[in-house]
Amino acid sequence: MGTGRHQFIGETIVLVWISCYGRVMSRQVAKEFWTSCRDYPAFGSKQRRFYELMWTLPKLEGFNSLLEIGCGSGEFLDLLTKTTDIEKFFGCDISESLLAKVGSNIETFVFDMYDSSELPSADVILMWASLQYIFEDSVIEKLLASLKCKKLLIRTPCEKEDLIIEKFSKELGANYSSRYMTLDNLLKLLSKDFTVIDVARAYPERIESKFGSKQWLIECTKKV
């Protein structure tokens, strides 16, 4: 019994180590992909922006400042500067090259979601397709707890089971890595610091990903 138990414990430790090592490698692949980007990749139909705006705009009424975490080259922020009455916009990303393309009316800075750097407070924080590049629940929890905002808006892909994609993408011409959580797991993580107000599918089926993942839109308010 003792030998069997020790063997089980040893095998468990090995599996945990392999899992942790795999997530570290996936994180590194994702970081190298985005820091080397010179132009933001074209993901899916351009019609997607219309559906994102129609969902987002009513939720921004009455707010004065907005921060987007993982803003890329700022295309969605640029749309919001033209379609809302928000006065102050911030955008941050891990890629200096992409940030260089953001409009001068948006205050930008480099930010790595794995760092513990303090983010500025804003009435609304936007996380558009950025949570999927955090591969550990504990890091997501730490980031969410640190956010200083009244409202959090999220767009992210979810799958039927929690999985990590890591492969060479012919379409992107580079190694690529991303995490796809279950919607239930994401809502559970959010519920520790936020109250979830609205959950909706982002797009009609005809313009969803051809790879099967579904994009979700989530509105939350910060718990006091």
trRosetta pair geometry for C-beta under 8 A, 3 or more apart (Angstrom, degrees):
i j d omega theta_ij theta_ji phi_ij phi_ji
1 4 5.9 -60 -149 39 28 110
1 5 6.2 26 156 -19 65 109
2 5 5.8 -58 -147 36 29 109
2 6 6.3 27 156 -17 65 107
3 6 5.8 -57 -149 37 29 110
3 7 6.3 31 153 -21 64 106
4 7 5.6 -54 -148 35 31 112
4 8 6.4 33 153 -21 65 104
5 8 5.6 -52 -149 33 33 113
5 9 6.4 33 153 -18 65 105
6 9 5.7 -53 -147 37 33 111
6 10 6.2 34 153 -20 65 107
7 10 5.6 -55 -148 37 30 113
7 11 6.3 29 154 -18 65 106
8 11 5.9 -56 -148 37 29 109
8 12 6.3 31 152 -21 63 107
9 12 5.6 -55 -149 35 30 113
9 13 6.5 33 153 -21 64 104
10 13 5.8 -53 -150 33 31 111
10 14 6.5 32 152 -19 64 105
11 14 5.6 -53 -151 35 34 114
11 15 6.4 33 152 -19 66 105
12 15 5.7 -55 -149 36 32 110
12 16 6.3 31 154 -18 66 106
13 16 5.8 -55 -148 37 30 111
13 17 6.3 32 153 -20 64 107
14 17 5.7 -55 -149 36 30 112
14 18 6.3 30 153 -20 65 105
15 18 5.7 -51 -146 35 32 112
15 19 6.3 33 154 -20 64 105
16 19 5.7 -54 -148 36 31 112
16 20 6.3 29 155 -16 66 107
17 20 5.8 -56 -146 39 30 109
17 21 6.1 29 156 -18 66 109
18 21 5.8 -56 -143 39 28 110
18 22 6.2 32 155 -23 63 108
19 22 5.7 -55 -149 34 28 113
19 23 6.6 25 155 -17 63 105
20 23 5.9 -57 -151 36 31 109
20 24 6.5 33 152 -20 65 104
21 24 5.7 -53 -151 34 33 113
21 25 6.4 31 153 -17 66 106
22 25 5.8 -56 -150 37 32 110
22 26 6.3 32 152 -20 66 106
22 164 7.3 142 142 71 110 154
23 26 5.5 -50 -144 36 34 113
23 27 6.3 41 153 -23 64 103
23 135 4.3 171 -159 129 96 130
23 136 5.9 86 166 -61 149 91
23 164 7.2 -145 -102 -81 69 162
24 27 5.6 -52 -151 33 30 115
24 28 6.5 30 151 -19 63 105
25 28 5.6 -53 -150 35 34 112
25 29 6.4 36 152 -20 66 103
25 166 7.4 55 115 -148 98 162
26 29 5.7 -51 -148 34 33 112
26 30 6.4 32 154 -17 65 106
26 135 5.2 122 89 -96 122 154
26 164 5.3 -50 -116 -178 161 136
26 166 5.1 -109 -110 -75 91 130
26 177 4.3 -178 -161 -179 76 143
26 179 7.2 90 143 -60 142 93
27 30 5.9 -58 -151 38 29 110
27 31 6.2 28 153 -19 65 109
27 114 7.0 74 -168 -68 133 147
27 133 7.8 102 -129 173 63 74
27 135 5.3 -116 -64 12 91 130
27 177 7.6 -97 -49 105 16 142
28 31 5.6 -54 -145 37 31 111
28 32 6.2 29 158 -17 66 107
29 32 6.0 -57 -147 38 28 108
29 33 6.4 32 153 -24 63 106
29 166 5.8 101 57 -142 163 105
29 175 5.2 -95 -154 132 108 114
29 176 7.0 110 149 -179 111 7
29 177 3.9 92 89 -10 120 130
30 33 5.7 -54 -150 31 30 114
30 34 6.5 14 161 -7 65 108
30 133 4.7 166 170 -146 146 100
30 135 7.8 174 4 -42 144 113
30 176 7.6 53 -99 -166 62 50
30 177 4.4 -95 -54 73 84 98
30 178 6.7 117 -101 -76 118 53
31 34 6.3 -65 -147 42 28 99
31 35 5.9 17 163 -11 67 115
31 94 6.6 -101 -138 158 76 154
31 112 7.6 23 -123 -136 116 112
32 35 6.2 -58 -133 43 26 104
32 36 6.0 16 167 -12 62 117
32 175 7.3 20 86 73 121 110
33 36 6.4 -80 -157 41 19 102
33 37 6.9 35 149 -46 61 98
33 172 7.6 13 -154 150 119 142
33 174 5.6 138 -123 124 89 132
33 175 6.6 -126 -73 87 104 66
33 176 5.5 82 -106 -108 155 62
33 177 7.1 -179 -8 25 137 75
34 37 5.5 -32 -152 -1 39 120
34 93 7.6 -134 167 173 123 100
34 94 5.3 67 111 76 128 116
34 95 5.1 -118 156 -53 83 113
34 98 7.7 -48 -177 -7 83 139
34 133 7.4 17 -28 -133 144 160
35 94 5.9 -72 -73 134 84 100
35 95 5.5 -167 -109 -100 37 73
35 96 7.7 34 -148 13 76 80
35 97 8.0 108 -176 12 43 106
36 174 7.3 174 84 -135 131 153
37 40 6.7 57 162 -93 136 40
37 41 7.1 -91 -131 -30 127 86
37 95 5.4 -30 56 -129 103 154
37 97 6.2 -172 92 77 62 124
37 98 5.8 18 98 -52 114 111
38 97 5.2 -77 -115 161 49 144
39 73 7.3 -15 -151 -41 48 151
39 98 7.9 118 -134 -100 15 82
40 72 4.5 61 -106 177 130 127
40 73 4.6 -124 -27 9 121 113
40 75 6.9 -127 60 -13 158 120
40 98 6.0 83 -66 -130 90 117
40 101 7.9 -132 -18 68 103 150
41 172 5.7 -22 -118 -117 145 99
43 129 7.8 151 59 -138 160 165
44 48 5.5 58 112 -32 124 142
44 203 7.9 -128 170 -47 148 174
44 207 6.3 92 -179 170 111 85
44 208 7.8 -55 -127 -170 134 16
44 209 6.5 -78 -79 -87 118 63
45 48 5.6 131 79 -25 76 88
45 207 4.3 -74 31 -147 137 115
46 49 6.2 -26 179 10 61 110
47 50 5.5 -42 -170 23 59 117
47 51 7.0 50 142 -12 77 100
47 203 7.9 105 105 -140 95 115
47 207 5.5 -108 73 -111 117 164
48 51 5.9 -60 -158 39 42 107
48 52 6.2 41 149 -21 73 108
48 202 7.2 25 -156 142 97 113
48 203 5.6 -45 -118 -88 85 132
48 207 6.0 -164 -68 140 83 129
48 215 7.9 44 -148 53 124 164
49 52 5.5 -56 -146 38 34 114
49 53 6.2 35 157 -21 67 106
49 75 7.6 -85 -105 137 134 114
49 76 7.0 -156 -130 -101 99 83
49 79 6.7 177 -177 -65 119 164
50 53 6.0 -58 -151 36 27 109
50 54 6.4 25 155 -19 63 108
51 54 5.8 -52 -143 35 32 111
51 55 6.5 27 158 -13 63 107
51 202 6.2 107 120 164 124 66
51 203 5.3 135 70 -101 164 68
51 204 7.5 -156 -86 -8 150 77
52 55 6.1 -64 -154 39 28 106
52 56 5.9 16 157 -14 67 120
52 76 6.9 -62 124 -128 145 121
52 128 7.7 51 -156 -131 140 123
52 155 6.6 -21 -123 -78 112 153
52 202 6.7 7 -83 -163 78 104
52 217 7.5 172 -124 -91 67 129
53 56 5.7 -65 -136 43 28 106
53 57 5.7 32 173 -33 70 108
53 79 6.2 -96 -90 148 121 136
53 83 6.6 9 -155 98 121 167
54 57 6.8 -36 -127 19 20 109
55 58 7.9 -82 178 32 26 96
55 59 7.4 1 147 -4 62 123
55 200 6.5 -161 -130 75 134 139
55 202 7.4 -96 1 -132 159 62
55 217 5.3 5 146 160 157 170
56 59 5.8 -82 -162 43 40 109
56 60 6.4 30 155 -24 79 113
56 80 7.5 -71 127 -96 136 109
56 153 6.3 80 -125 -177 94 157
56 217 7.9 -121 -64 -152 78 134
57 60 6.0 -66 -152 30 33 110
57 61 7.8 54 155 -45 62 85
57 83 6.2 -72 -107 136 121 117
57 84 6.6 -158 -134 -80 79 95
58 61 6.3 -26 -165 -13 43 114
59 124 7.9 121 129 -125 92 139
59 151 7.0 -177 164 166 101 151
59 153 6.4 122 113 -88 143 129
59 198 7.8 -121 -92 35 133 142
59 219 5.7 -127 -134 -117 148 134
60 63 5.6 -91 -169 40 62 118
60 66 7.1 -11 -136 -77 118 135
60 80 7.3 -178 -106 -151 173 112
60 84 5.1 -41 116 -129 140 139
60 86 6.3 -60 172 -49 121 117
60 124 6.2 -51 -119 -31 83 168
61 85 8.0 48 -129 35 56 110
63 66 6.8 84 123 -62 126 90
63 86 6.1 -5 99 -101 85 98
63 123 3.9 173 -158 120 106 144
63 124 5.1 56 160 -23 165 111
63 150 7.2 -161 -112 59 115 129
63 151 7.2 -91 -81 29 148 126
64 86 6.2 134 -164 -144 22 63
64 87 5.1 -13 -167 27 83 106
64 88 6.4 37 144 21 79 95
64 123 5.7 113 45 -19 63 143
65 86 6.6 135 -91 -167 15 102
65 87 6.9 -42 -73 64 64 79
65 88 4.2 -15 -111 71 89 107
65 89 7.6 -173 -154 -75 59 31
65 90 7.4 29 180 -4 98 101
65 121 7.9 68 97 116 143 66
65 122 4.4 -129 122 -146 103 78
65 123 4.8 126 55 5 74 92
65 124 7.3 176 96 29 53 71
66 77 7.9 177 108 -129 119 90
66 80 6.8 -80 83 140 160 148
66 84 8.0 50 -15 93 147 155
66 86 5.2 -2 -7 -169 114 157
66 88 7.4 162 25 92 58 62
66 89 5.6 -12 67 -115 91 69
66 90 7.1 -165 100 32 47 72
66 122 5.6 100 -129 170 13 132
66 123 6.7 -46 -70 61 58 87
66 124 4.6 -16 -111 71 84 101
66 125 7.5 164 -160 -89 60 26
66 126 6.3 31 -180 -14 105 111
67 89 7.8 149 -87 -167 38 48
67 90 4.1 -14 -110 71 81 112
67 91 7.3 176 -158 -78 56 32
67 92 7.2 7 -175 3 100 102
67 119 6.7 122 158 169 160 117
67 120 6.3 169 -84 74 142 93
67 122 3.9 175 -10 0 101 155
67 124 7.5 179 29 94 62 55
67 125 5.1 -19 70 -113 96 74
67 126 7.0 -171 94 25 45 76
67 149 7.4 -124 38 -85 111 124
68 71 4.0 95 101 -84 119 101
68 74 8.0 141 64 -117 143 65
68 76 7.1 146 -119 84 159 109
68 77 5.4 -121 6 -72 145 112
68 89 7.9 3 -1 -170 98 92
68 90 7.2 -177 24 94 59 62
68 91 4.9 -2 58 -116 100 78
68 92 7.4 -177 90 29 59 61
68 125 7.6 146 -95 -167 29 56
68 126 4.2 -28 -105 72 78 110
68 127 7.5 160 -157 -80 62 32
68 128 6.4 -17 -155 10 113 106
69 92 5.9 -13 -121 64 55 101
69 111 6.9 -82 -139 95 83 141
69 113 7.0 88 171 -88 121 105
69 119 7.3 -34 -88 -122 113 151
69 125 6.4 21 -12 -177 107 104
69 126 7.1 180 20 83 67 54
69 127 5.1 -13 60 -99 105 81
69 130 5.5 -164 111 96 86 167
70 92 7.5 -4 -33 91 31 69
70 93 5.7 85 -133 -110 32 77
70 94 7.7 0 -107 -3 73 87
70 113 7.4 -7 -57 -49 106 123
70 127 6.5 58 34 -148 117 66
70 128 6.7 -154 91 60 102 65
70 129 6.9 -139 126 87 133 63
70 130 2.9 167 19 -97 160 130
70 133 7.5 151 -113 33 141 129
71 74 5.3 28 150 -87 114 63
71 76 7.4 -135 -150 54 77 95
71 77 5.5 10 -154 -26 124 131
71 91 3.5 -42 14 -161 168 108
71 92 6.4 105 4 45 106 30
71 93 5.3 -105 47 -50 69 108
71 98 8.0 171 94 130 70 115
71 99 7.6 79 74 -102 105 77
71 102 6.7 46 117 -97 128 134
71 106 7.9 -163 161 155 163 146
71 108 7.4 -119 60 -119 140 102
71 126 8.0 71 -91 87 87 112
71 128 7.6 63 -110 44 48 111
72 75 7.0 -22 90 11 120 90
72 93 5.9 143 -61 -107 22 149
72 95 7.3 19 -130 49 48 127
72 98 5.0 -87 -171 174 51 140
73 98 4.5 -107 -64 -166 73 82
73 99 7.5 -132 -108 -66 48 19
73 101 3.9 -12 -151 81 105 128
73 102 6.2 -164 -174 -62 44 67
74 77 4.5 -60 -158 50 78 117
74 78 5.4 88 138 -34 91 95
74 91 5.5 13 -99 -157 98 176
74 98 8.0 155 -12 157 76 86
74 99 7.8 85 -35 -130 108 45
74 101 6.6 -168 27 102 105 80
74 102 3.5 113 -31 -117 146 85
74 103 6.1 -151 129 7 149 77
74 106 6.0 169 -139 55 138 160
74 108 7.7 -77 -70 -83 127 128
75 78 5.7 -54 -152 30 27 114
75 79 6.9 28 151 -17 61 101
76 79 5.6 -48 -155 32 39 113
76 80 6.6 37 149 -18 66 104
76 126 7.7 -152 115 148 129 150
76 128 5.8 27 46 26 165 176
77 80 5.6 -57 -150 37 36 111
77 81 6.5 40 152 -25 68 100
77 89 5.8 124 -169 -178 111 135
77 91 5.3 -59 -60 -75 166 130
77 102 6.9 11 69 -144 138 107
77 103 7.7 -153 106 31 106 104
77 106 5.5 62 143 -109 137 154
77 126 8.0 174 -82 63 84 149
78 81 5.8 -48 -150 28 33 112
78 82 6.9 19 154 -9 62 109
78 102 7.9 -158 -56 -149 98 66
78 103 5.7 114 -101 -11 99 129
78 106 7.7 -87 -75 -29 64 137
79 82 6.0 -71 -157 43 32 105
79 83 5.9 -6 160 7 71 122
80 83 6.1 -74 -129 52 30 92
80 84 5.2 -7 -175 9 74 123
80 86 6.7 -1 153 36 104 133
80 89 7.1 141 95 -108 114 132
81 84 7.4 -52 -101 45 14 89
81 86 7.6 -88 -105 71 49 100
81 89 6.0 -63 -81 -27 100 156
81 103 7.1 -99 23 67 163 148
81 105 6.0 105 -151 102 152 130
81 106 6.9 -105 -63 -63 137 101
86 89 6.5 88 119 -67 120 86
86 123 8.0 -151 -129 53 106 127
86 124 7.8 -79 -110 34 139 123
88 107 7.6 -9 -173 10 87 120
88 122 7.6 -144 100 -126 105 97
89 105 7.0 51 46 126 122 80
89 106 4.5 -55 105 -119 115 84
89 107 6.9 159 93 23 58 74
90 106 7.0 142 -118 -176 15 80
90 107 5.0 -33 -108 75 70 96
90 108 7.3 148 -166 -88 58 36
90 109 7.7 -19 -168 15 101 98
90 120 5.9 -176 -89 59 171 130
90 122 6.2 -132 29 -74 122 138
91 99 7.2 172 111 -127 106 88
91 102 5.5 -164 73 -138 146 155
91 106 5.1 25 2 157 115 127
91 107 7.4 154 24 80 67 46
91 108 4.9 -25 74 -103 88 86
92 99 7.8 -5 -144 -102 34 126
92 108 6.6 152 -88 -159 47 64
92 109 5.2 -23 -107 71 98 74
92 110 6.9 97 -159 -168 87 7
92 111 3.7 29 162 12 131 126
92 119 7.3 -121 9 -126 157 103
93 98 5.5 -68 113 83 156 120
93 99 5.3 -171 49 -63 112 98
93 108 7.6 -22 16 -161 91 109
93 110 7.0 -53 77 -126 53 52
93 111 6.8 72 16 45 10 81
94 110 6.7 61 -137 -164 29 83
94 111 6.8 -79 -72 82 58 46
94 112 5.2 71 -109 -96 103 69
94 113 7.5 -68 -56 -3 114 79
95 98 3.9 56 98 15 123 108
95 99 6.4 168 96 -13 66 85
96 99 5.6 -57 -146 39 33 113
96 100 6.5 45 154 -33 65 101
96 110 5.8 -21 -78 -87 82 122
97 100 5.8 -48 -157 20 30 117
97 101 7.7 25 149 -16 57 101
98 101 6.0 -59 -167 28 42 110
98 102 7.7 55 140 -36 66 93
99 102 5.5 -33 -162 2 50 118
99 108 4.8 156 -164 163 108 141
99 109 7.8 -134 -149 45 151 4
99 110 6.7 -111 -12 -77 161 70
102 106 5.2 -87 161 73 114 126
102 108 5.1 123 67 -62 148 144
103 106 5.3 84 71 8 82 102
111 115 7.2 -135 -166 51 62 120
111 117 6.3 -136 -131 73 85 132
111 119 7.0 46 -131 -96 149 97
112 115 4.3 84 73 -8 97 107
112 117 7.6 93 46 13 74 120
113 130 6.9 151 -58 161 145 108
113 133 7.0 121 37 93 141 99
113 134 5.7 -92 121 -75 137 109
113 139 7.3 87 135 156 94 115
113 143 5.9 -1 -168 -100 92 148
114 134 7.5 166 -71 -117 79 87
114 139 6.2 -28 -114 -151 70 138
116 142 7.8 -62 -107 154 87 128
116 146 7.9 -171 -154 -92 68 160
118 146 7.3 -137 -124 180 61 119
119 125 8.0 59 133 -115 146 131
119 146 6.9 106 21 129 104 107
119 147 6.9 -14 63 -116 136 59
119 148 7.1 -177 86 25 91 92
120 148 7.7 -102 142 63 32 117
121 148 3.7 -63 -106 112 90 121
121 149 6.7 178 -161 -71 68 54
122 125 5.8 121 69 -70 114 73
122 148 7.5 109 20 94 52 77
122 149 5.5 -7 74 -104 70 98
123 149 6.5 61 144 -154 15 79
123 150 5.1 -20 -163 25 62 116
123 151 6.8 13 148 27 69 94
124 149 6.2 79 -129 -166 13 122
124 150 6.9 -45 -70 60 55 86
124 151 4.8 -19 -111 72 79 101
124 152 7.6 162 -161 -87 61 26
124 153 6.5 13 -175 -1 108 108
125 147 5.5 -95 11 -162 166 125
125 149 4.3 -116 -13 -55 103 163
125 151 7.4 -177 28 94 64 53
125 152 5.1 -15 67 -112 97 74
125 153 7.4 -179 90 28 49 68
126 153 5.1 -16 -112 68 69 102
126 154 8.0 166 -162 -81 47 36
127 130 4.8 -108 -167 50 83 113
127 131 5.6 64 149 -38 131 95
127 152 7.0 6 4 -173 107 96
127 153 7.3 174 29 89 65 52
127 154 4.8 -8 68 -112 101 77
127 155 7.5 -168 100 33 60 57
127 156 7.4 -3 118 -53 101 108
128 154 7.8 -179 -81 -154 38 37
128 155 4.8 20 -135 42 65 111
129 132 6.4 -32 -164 19 59 119
129 155 5.8 -25 -38 97 70 97
129 156 6.4 153 -98 -103 41 55
129 157 7.5 40 -118 -14 85 87
130 133 6.2 -58 -170 29 50 107
130 156 7.8 -79 44 -91 46 100
131 134 5.8 -54 -163 27 52 109
131 140 6.6 55 -153 -121 99 114
131 154 6.5 13 -13 -151 136 120
131 156 4.8 -33 54 -98 115 143
131 181 7.8 -52 131 9 113 129
131 186 7.4 83 136 -131 151 117
132 156 5.5 164 -45 -153 96 98
132 157 6.0 33 -86 41 144 91
132 178 4.9 12 147 -169 113 98
132 179 5.3 -173 -169 61 61 68
132 180 6.6 11 -137 -81 110 51
132 181 7.7 -141 -108 0 70 88
133 177 7.9 98 -128 100 77 82
133 178 6.4 -54 -82 -121 66 70
133 179 7.1 161 -90 18 17 94
134 139 5.1 -151 -168 99 113 118
134 140 5.1 137 114 -69 142 84
134 143 7.1 -108 -101 4 160 147
134 179 7.0 -78 75 37 43 139
135 139 7.6 39 53 37 52 137
135 164 6.4 37 -136 -107 109 128
135 179 5.0 166 -108 -54 65 138
136 139 4.5 85 72 4 98 104
136 140 7.1 -165 95 -6 53 84
137 140 5.5 -58 -153 37 38 113
137 141 6.2 39 152 -22 71 105
137 185 7.5 -96 -100 174 120 111
137 189 6.1 -141 -153 -96 93 126
138 141 5.6 -51 -148 35 32 114
138 142 6.5 33 154 -20 64 105
139 142 5.7 -52 -148 35 32 112
139 143 6.4 32 154 -18 64 106
140 143 5.9 -58 -149 38 30 109
140 144 6.2 27 157 -18 66 109
140 189 5.4 4 116 179 127 148
141 144 5.9 -56 -144 38 27 109
141 145 6.2 28 158 -20 63 109
141 189 6.0 -117 -77 -155 79 96
141 192 6.5 13 -139 55 98 154
142 145 5.9 -57 -148 35 27 111
142 146 6.5 22 156 -19 62 111
143 146 5.9 -65 -153 35 30 109
143 147 7.0 44 152 -42 64 96
144 147 5.9 -40 -157 3 36 116
144 152 7.8 20 -139 -115 88 170
144 189 6.8 146 -5 150 158 93
144 190 6.7 -146 -142 -115 152 52
144 192 7.1 99 102 68 133 104
144 193 5.1 162 137 44 101 137
144 194 6.9 -93 -176 -15 117 111
145 192 7.3 -43 -76 112 94 115
145 193 5.2 -165 -96 -72 57 148
147 152 6.5 53 131 -86 158 124
147 193 7.5 122 45 129 101 143
147 222 7.2 -144 101 -98 100 120
149 152 5.9 112 87 -66 137 77
149 222 5.8 155 83 -41 64 132
150 221 6.6 -25 162 -147 63 83
150 222 5.9 -110 -140 21 23 111
151 219 7.0 -20 -169 -166 107 85
151 220 6.9 151 -160 84 58 52
151 221 5.6 -34 -101 -103 69 65
151 222 7.3 -109 -65 -11 25 84
152 190 7.8 -159 87 -145 139 110
152 194 5.8 -66 33 -113 130 151
152 218 8.0 -6 112 109 90 93
152 219 7.7 151 83 -159 55 40
152 220 4.4 -12 60 64 99 105
152 221 7.7 -178 19 -87 76 17
152 222 7.0 99 -18 -59 102 80
153 217 7.5 -12 -171 -168 88 87
153 218 7.3 161 -156 83 44 55
153 219 5.8 -9 -106 -106 76 67
153 220 7.7 -170 -73 27 34 71
154 190 7.9 -113 -3 -94 152 136
154 216 7.8 13 109 102 96 86
154 217 7.1 158 85 -154 58 42
154 218 4.3 -7 58 56 106 101
154 220 7.4 29 -4 2 109 109
155 202 5.9 72 -142 -98 106 138
155 215 6.1 10 -177 -178 94 108
155 216 7.2 174 -147 85 51 43
155 217 5.4 -15 -98 -98 78 71
155 218 7.9 177 -77 18 33 73
156 181 7.6 12 137 40 131 104
156 186 6.9 178 81 -129 140 156
156 215 7.1 173 94 -147 19 68
156 216 6.2 -22 65 57 67 87
156 218 7.6 -21 24 9 100 115
157 178 7.8 42 52 149 129 132
157 180 5.5 -52 111 -120 103 97
157 209 7.0 19 -119 -12 133 146
157 213 4.1 31 -175 153 125 129
157 214 6.6 139 -150 73 72 32
157 215 5.3 -47 -89 -90 67 62
157 216 7.5 126 -121 10 20 79
158 180 6.4 134 -143 -176 24 83
158 181 5.9 -46 -123 83 81 66
158 182 6.1 65 -171 -159 105 23
158 183 4.3 66 170 -60 165 77
158 186 6.5 -100 -98 -1 121 138
158 213 7.1 150 62 -166 26 90
158 214 6.1 -34 60 71 76 85
158 215 8.0 122 12 -120 73 19
158 216 5.3 10 3 -4 118 127
159 162 7.3 151 67 -90 107 21
159 163 5.9 -37 70 27 157 104
159 180 4.1 62 -11 137 116 124
159 181 7.4 156 32 83 81 17
159 182 6.5 -70 76 -86 61 57
159 212 7.7 52 -120 117 96 98
159 213 5.6 -58 -75 -115 87 86
159 214 7.8 144 -88 25 41 79
160 182 6.8 11 174 -111 19 97
161 182 6.3 -15 -123 -66 20 108
162 179 7.6 -3 -169 -177 82 96
162 180 7.2 178 -146 94 40 60
162 181 5.3 -1 -114 -130 88 53
162 182 5.5 -70 -55 -14 76 88
162 185 6.1 24 -72 4 119 164
163 179 7.6 177 96 -153 38 58
163 180 5.4 -3 61 58 80 99
164 177 6.9 4 177 -168 97 93
164 178 7.4 177 -154 90 60 36
164 179 5.1 -27 -103 -103 78 73
164 180 7.6 -179 -86 20 30 71
165 176 7.3 -8 119 112 102 91
165 177 6.5 175 93 -144 62 46
165 178 5.2 -1 55 56 103 81
165 179 7.8 -168 20 -83 71 25
165 180 6.9 49 -13 -10 103 108
166 175 7.5 14 -175 -180 76 95
166 176 7.4 -166 -138 95 43 47
166 177 4.2 9 -105 -107 84 97
167 175 7.3 -152 120 -145 22 67
167 176 6.6 -16 66 58 60 82
168 174 7.3 -134 -146 132 69 20
168 175 5.3 -46 -95 -92 65 63
168 176 7.4 107 -134 13 21 79
169 172 3.9 39 95 31 127 103
169 173 7.2 -40 93 2 79 24
169 174 6.4 -2 51 62 94 55
169 175 7.5 127 9 -132 78 15
169 176 4.4 14 -12 8 124 132
170 173 7.1 26 -170 -75 31 50
172 176 5.5 78 56 -55 153 134
180 213 5.6 -115 -125 -117 140 129
181 185 4.9 -122 -180 78 109 120
181 186 4.9 121 105 -54 136 97
182 185 4.5 92 60 4 88 103
182 186 7.1 -158 90 -5 47 85
183 186 5.8 -57 -150 38 34 111
183 187 6.3 31 155 -18 68 107
183 199 7.4 99 -173 -169 123 136
183 216 6.0 112 -109 -49 111 167
184 187 5.9 -57 -147 38 29 109
184 188 6.4 33 153 -23 63 107
185 188 5.6 -54 -151 33 32 115
185 189 6.6 31 153 -18 65 104
186 189 5.8 -55 -151 35 33 110
186 190 6.3 31 153 -18 66 108
186 216 7.9 149 74 73 154 142
186 218 7.5 -149 131 -40 123 163
187 190 5.6 -54 -145 38 33 113
187 191 6.2 43 155 -34 65 105
187 196 5.9 -12 -145 -57 95 161
187 199 7.2 -21 -91 -86 123 144
187 218 7.6 -157 -91 -129 80 141
188 191 5.8 -50 -148 22 28 116
189 192 6.6 -45 -174 6 37 111
190 193 7.3 -92 -172 53 43 75
190 194 4.9 -52 174 58 85 116
190 196 5.9 79 110 -67 132 104
190 218 7.1 -117 -82 152 169 145
190 220 5.7 -131 -180 -89 124 152
191 194 6.8 -83 -100 68 22 66
191 195 7.6 50 -132 -107 63 37
191 196 6.6 -49 -83 -15 80 106
193 222 6.8 -27 152 -142 85 72
193 223 5.9 -145 -176 27 39 108
194 220 3.7 29 164 170 134 132
194 221 6.4 150 -161 71 83 32
194 222 5.9 -51 -106 -101 77 39
194 223 6.2 -147 -99 -18 21 87
195 220 6.3 150 72 -159 41 76
195 221 5.1 -16 56 59 98 88
195 222 8.0 -7 15 74 80 5
195 223 5.9 114 -30 -74 89 84
196 199 6.4 14 171 -47 122 104
196 218 6.4 -51 -139 -169 103 104
196 219 7.4 109 -163 81 58 53
196 220 5.3 -40 -99 -98 50 88
197 219 4.5 -56 66 104 106 101
197 220 6.2 171 4 -102 87 27
197 221 6.0 69 -41 -13 121 95
198 217 7.5 -16 117 115 101 92
198 218 7.1 169 89 -151 62 39
198 219 4.0 28 44 35 98 116
199 216 6.5 -9 -167 -176 85 116
199 217 7.4 158 -153 85 39 56
199 218 5.4 3 -106 -108 74 79
199 219 7.8 -136 -60 26 43 70
200 216 7.1 150 80 -159 36 69
200 217 4.9 -18 65 61 87 102
201 214 6.4 -56 -132 176 98 115
201 215 7.3 91 -168 81 63 63
201 216 6.4 -57 -109 -107 40 63
201 217 7.5 29 116 16 10 89
202 214 7.8 160 26 167 93 70
202 215 3.8 -44 31 110 137 106
202 216 6.1 -143 -29 -99 94 9
202 217 5.0 122 -88 -33 79 97
203 207 4.9 -100 171 82 132 97
203 208 5.4 168 85 -74 116 69
203 215 5.9 49 8 55 101 119
204 207 5.9 65 66 23 82 91
204 208 7.4 -125 101 -31 40 88
205 208 5.4 -41 -149 2 39 122
208 213 7.8 -157 173 87 102 50
208 214 6.0 -25 -149 -115 134 64
208 215 6.8 -164 -131 11 84 92
209 212 6.5 -50 97 34 102 26
209 213 4.9 11 53 56 146 80
209 214 7.6 -135 28 -77 101 29
209 215 7.3 119 -19 -32 102 95
